[in-house]
């Protein structure tokens, strides 16, 4: 007969759920701070062989123009923008550290 340690199962479930919420939350916070810093991520058009184009060149130029216009209207001072950028990079660093920590836990079985 197989015995299941239900307490260990609940511990793993709670740890996985908490880690997922924290990683997604810090990533979203990082994106938000990146936009507030005046550096919205604009993805260049990508074309795939025998596939559709993700966005056209015209749409990419329009997105870049809108991002530049929004950056001009940003009410933050240069110091606040710099602080938001540092916060964004910090949030992305927390996400990266969580992913690397998870991989190390899997590899070294601790």
C-alpha positions in Angstrom: 0.0 0.0 0.0 1.2 3.5 -0.9 1.3 6.0 1.9 0.9 9.7 0.9 2.4 12.4 3.1 -0.4 14.9 2.7 1.3 17.6 4.8 4.3 17.5 2.5 2.0 17.7 -0.5 0.3 20.8 1.0 3.7 22.4 1.7 4.8 21.9 -1.9 1.6 23.3 -3.2 1.7 26.4 -1.0 5.4 27.0 -1.8 4.7 26.7 -5.6 1.7 28.9 -5.5 3.5 31.6 -3.4 6.6 31.5 -5.7 4.4 31.8 -8.8 2.5 34.8 -7.4 5.7 36.5 -6.3 7.5 36.0 -9.6 4.5 37.2 -11.7 3.9 40.1 -9.3 7.5 41.3 -9.4 7.6 41.0 -13.2 4.4 43.0 -13.5 5.8 45.6 -11.1 9.0 45.7 -13.1 7.1 46.4 -16.3 5.0 49.1 -14.7 8.1 50.8 -13.3 9.9 50.5 -16.7 7.0 52.3 -18.4 6.9 55.0 -15.7 10.6 55.5 -16.2 9.8 56.4 -19.8 11.2 53.2 -21.3 8.3 51.2 -22.5 9.3 47.9 -24.1 8.6 48.1 -27.8 8.9 44.8 -29.6 10.3 45.0 -33.2 8.3 43.1 -35.9 9.2 39.5 -36.2 8.7 37.5 -39.4 8.7 33.7 -39.4 9.2 31.5 -42.4 5.8 30.4 -43.7 4.0 32.2 -40.9 2.2 35.5 -40.3 4.0 38.7 -39.3 3.4 39.5 -35.7 3.2 43.3 -36.3 3.9 45.3 -39.4 6.6 48.0 -39.8 3.9 50.6 -39.8 2.5 49.4 -36.5 6.0 49.3 -35.0 6.6 52.9 -36.0 3.2 53.9 -34.6 4.0 52.2 -31.3 7.4 53.9 -31.1 5.9 57.2 -31.9 3.2 56.7 -29.2 5.9 55.7 -26.7 7.9 58.8 -27.5 4.8 61.0 -27.1 4.0 59.4 -23.8 7.5 59.9 -22.6 7.3 63.6 -23.2 4.0 63.8 -21.2 5.6 61.9 -18.3 5.1 64.1 -15.1 8.0 62.5 -13.3 11.3 64.4 -12.7 14.5 62.9 -14.0 15.4 61.7 -10.5 12.0 60.0 -10.2 12.4 58.4 -13.6 15.9 57.1 -12.6 14.5 55.7 -9.4 11.7 54.0 -11.3 14.2 52.5 -13.7 16.4 51.2 -10.8 13.2 49.7 -9.2 12.3 48.0 -12.5 15.7 46.4 -12.8 15.5 45.4 -9.1 12.1 43.7 -9.7 13.5 41.9 -12.7 16.5 40.8 -10.6 14.2 39.4 -8.0 12.4 37.4 -10.7 15.7 36.1 -12.1 16.9 35.2 -8.6 13.7 33.2 -7.9 14.1 31.3 -11.2 17.8 30.5 -10.6 17.0 29.5 -7.0 14.3 27.1 -8.2 16.7 25.6 -10.8 19.4 25.2 -8.1 16.9 23.5 -5.8 16.0 21.0 -8.6 19.6 20.4 -9.7 21.1 20.0 -6.2 18.0 18.3 -4.7 17.8 20.3 -1.5 
